[in-house]
Amino acid sequence: MSKSNLHALSQPEVATTDPLHELIRQGARDLIAKAVEFGASGLAEPVCRCFNT
């Protein structure tokens, strides 16, 4: 078996309580949640149509 060249990356810990930083992080979380929701609904619609025919 060949050696893997993948290495885990550490996540930097944010020790600041900067309001702008928190606002940006929350906005990013909201966008990701909406994208996941949109993607899931987009996948579910054709499946539902298949079973409703």
Buried (B, 14 or more C-beta within 10 A) or exposed (E): EEEEEEEEEEEEEEEEEEEEEEEEEEEEEEEEEEEEEEEEEEEEEEEEEEEEE
